Amino acid sequence: MNHDSTRQDRATIRRDFLKQLSAASAAAWMSGAPQLVSAAEEGAVKQPKPTADACILLWLAGGMAAPETFDPKKYTPFEKGISVDSMLSTFPAIDTNVDGLKICAGLENVAQVMDRATLIRSAVQPDLGSILHSRHQYHWHTGYVPPQTVACPHIGAWMAKVLGANNPVMPPFINIGQRLEGVGEKEELKAFTTAGFFGSEFGPMNLPFPEDAAAAVRPPQGMNAERFANRDRLFRKLVDQTPQRDYMSDYQQESMLRSLDNAYRLLSSKDRNAFDLSLEPKEVVERYDTGRFGRGCLLARRLVESGSRFVEVTTEYVPFLHWDTHANGHETTARMHQEIDRPIAQLVLDLEERGLLERTLVIVASEFSRDAIMEGKPGSNANDQTTFKVDNVTEMKHYGLHRHFTGGTSVVMFGGGMKRGFIYGETAAERPLIATKDPVSVMDLHATIMTAMGISPRTGFHIEGRPFYVTQDGKGKPVMDLFA
């Protein structure tokens, strides 16, 4: 394999991808206000009765290998010389508190809350020509395969636009844990972490470091209330008078000003205390604190309690780090188990204790799974993204799953009206580990999430003279078997 040519191919794909996304973003800024597609146009679009009021997405960015987390297969312990062909899971299976349901060792705390979960073992993704994190993360977060002719809204922006916040002071869409500057593929990450054509007011409040969230909602140190109000007024005047109408529509200009209003209201409210982790008892912080992701889970709980509609917490995508296990797969995954296990379980327990779990949909997901020898799925002609190929494990860095796999992935859902202690779908016991029962596409998964939140999968808005839907072409079908 020519690694230099592979890197060049990937760079070319990313450049073309970004050029088209930039054009879509510019078109969104220049377009007018999106108009809801009417019932007369689409027939009666009846909004479903919601089973959830809030949604927390726990995003395991980089490609969580299902056979090493929530869908264990035959365990092969490390031994020099073992065949890579035989390496399906490098973690043994453990019991959960649901009879007959096993997950992988390293997730002992999560195992004890699986009786509150629906486990989808048959989520599938398309290969999209080239299996790149940027493309698959864009697809998962927006429901649309990039590039598009319009800037597609993130699913959190859809909830913010259609439903608003549970508390008008709180931002309806908050993104925790992902840096958008100073990391690889930052422009690709920015491309889907937006409200797209909906406008600035429905975009995410980005909090890359949860421990610093309180500072993000306070006026600058030493600034009194009068000076703060004057600065806000002058800044709004500057934005309003700057000749930006050459670059954006009246709607986008007004949306930006409304987002400033929202920010000022939050900074002037006691509700901003929800962002302050120092107000939590020390023992509570310690239960969550396995790192930034753990602290992010605690912050998400506080924000949902205070009325945020959608909160995403990510382990953060940085190429070749965290779940992006192209080398040292087993050791890296063991470390990621430690980072996610306690916080996920504690979040579920805390929401339940506060009476919030039934009305909060908690989702654990990733852009695709991983395999040791196969890129994509059987028959795929996708470029191999791994950095090395071996037939036999000769050292620890070879041990673990490191290729991108789209044929079968796990998604876990807690609360939000989903069934408890329920398994949906399955994957093959032997390679290829494809979904063999009840496959769930990204489109139908989104339809399920939106239905739980009380949004019809056929909800759409006119943008640039054509309808654009919350699920691709309005065709998503919710998996009703998942609902209690």
Secondary structure, DSSP 8 states (H G I E B T S, - for coil): --HHHHHHHHHHHHHHHHHHHHHHHHHHHHS---EE--HHHHS-------S-SEEEEEE-TT---GGGTTS---B----TT-BGGG-SBSS-EEE-SSTT-EEETT-HHHHTTGGGEEEEEEE-----SS--HHHHHHHHHHSS-S--SS----HHHHHHHHH--SSTTS-SEEEES--SSSSTTHHHHHHHSS-GGG-GGGS-EEES-GGGHHHHTS--TT--HHHHHHHHHHHHHHHHHS-GGGTS-HHHHHHHHHHHHHHHHHHTSGGGGGG-GGGS-HHHHHHH-SSHHHHHHHHHHHHHHTT-SEEEEE----TTSTT--SSSHHHHHHHHHHHHHHHHHHHHHHHHHTT-GGGEEEEEE-S-EEESS-SBSTT-------S---SB--SGGGSS--EEE-S-EEEEEESTTB-SSEEE-EE-SSSS--EEES-B-HHHHHHHHHHHTT--TT-EEEETTEEEESSGGG-----GGGB-
